[in-house]
Amino acid sequence: MIPQLTNNKTGIAMYKIQKTIEISAAHSLDLPYESPCTRLHGHNWKIKVFLRSPKLTDYGMIVDFTDIKREIKGKYDHKNLDDIVGQSTAERLAREICCDINNLLDKLNPGAKCYKVEVEECEGSFASYEMSEKITICDKEGGVIGAAYRHI
């Protein structure tokens, strides 16, 4: 691994990348109201993943863009998303892809994170999923006084 960069004033430096992939996939929605979306239909989905890491691999990347593309296309392209995600809303698809990419990163660059996924189901219709982490708030003596969540 390439060494982690730090700055005493601002903390850890972060590398960030973004990759957009297009897939073609079908789905249907189980809705409590009448909608044409309850019938099996397809979209050309645009998936945008956002990754960050304090360190790079030995080959100088957070992860190869091809690995991200292979992971997403291999699991979702030309498939029925209902068989993979269940109630395959854009929101649930975004969460599922975020988990998939984080599992990939655990193998290829531990410490790197997919912190956000955006899914465009059709032009102008977007959903996103963002990871957050719990921060413990302590007093000067180290006693826990609360907790907060922040997007990572």
N, C-alpha and C positions, 0 to 999 in steps of 0.2 A: 504494500500500500504506500502511496505517496504521503508524506507526513502531513498531519493536521496543522493548519495555520491558525494562530491565535493573535489577538490584539488585546493588550492589557486594558485598554479603555472601553472597548466594545464587546469583548468576549470572543466567542468562536466565530470564525469566518465560515460562511456557507456557500457551497456551490449549488446552483439550481439549474435544472433543465426542464423542458416541456416537450412533449411529443403528441402529435395529433395523428390519429388513425381512423380510417373509415371502414366500417363493416356493413354488410347487408345481412339483416336478420329479421325473422318473423316473431310475432308475439300476439297475444290476445289478453284482454284485461277482464277480470271478474269484477264487475261494477254493480252497485246497488241501484243503478238507474239505466235507462235505455241509452245505448250509444253504439255507433258502428264499430267502436274499438273492442267490443266484446267478441267480435268475429276475428278469426285469424287473419292477420294482415302483416305487411312488411314495411321496413324503412331502410334507408341508407343512413345509418347512425354515424355521427362524428363524435369520436371519443378523444378528449384532451386530458392527458395525465401530467401532473406537476410533481417533480421529485426534488429532494434536496439532500445534501450530505456534507458533513464537515471534512470528509476525506475522499480522495479519488482512488480508484483501483491502480494496480501497477501499470496498466495500459493507459492511464490518464483520463478516465471517464468515471462518472457516477455509475453508469451502466451503458452498455452499447444500445443505441436506439433500436437496433434489429432485435435484441432480446425482448424489448417491450412490445414491439410489433408482433413478434412470433407468439408471445404469451396471449395477447388479446385476440389476434386473428385465429389462432389455433383453437381457442375455446369458444369463441362467439360468432365468427364469420360464417354465414350461410347455415345458421342453425335456428332452431326454434327456441327462443330465450325462455319460454315457459318451462322447458325441460331442464334448464340450468338455474334460473333465478326464482322460479315459482311465479308469483304475481309480479310479472316483469315490467314494473314501471321504470321510467328513466331514473328515478331516485334510487331504486333498489339496484339497478344495473350499475350506477355510479359507485355505490358502496361495495358491491361485489368485485368490481374491477380494482378498486383501491386495495382491497384485501389481497386479491391475486398478485398485484404488483408488489405489495409489501412482502408476500411470501417469496416471490422471485428475488427481491433485494436481500432477504435474509440469507439466501444462498450465495449471491454474487457480490454483495457489498454490505455486510452487516453494519448497521449504523445509518445507512441511507434510508430515507422514508419517502413513500408516495404520500403527500400530505393533502392532495386535492385531485378530484376527477370531475370533469365536466362532460355531460352527455347532451348532445343535440339530437333529439329524436327526429325532428324535421325542421326545416328552416324556421327560425324564430322561436322554437320551443326547446328550452334548456332546463336541465336539472344538474345540481352539483352535490358532491359529498366532500366534506372537509374533516380531516382528523383533528382531534383536540387532545390535550393532555392535562391531567390534574396537577396543580401546583399547590403544595402545602405552604401556608403562610405561618411563620413562626415569630415569636417575640425575641427580644435580645438574648434571653436566657435559653432559647431553643425550644420553648414550649409551643405547642401547636395552638394557634388562635383562629384558624380557619382554612379554607381551601377555595381555590378558584380554578377555572378552566381557561386555557388559552389555545388558540389555533396554532398548530405546529406547521 
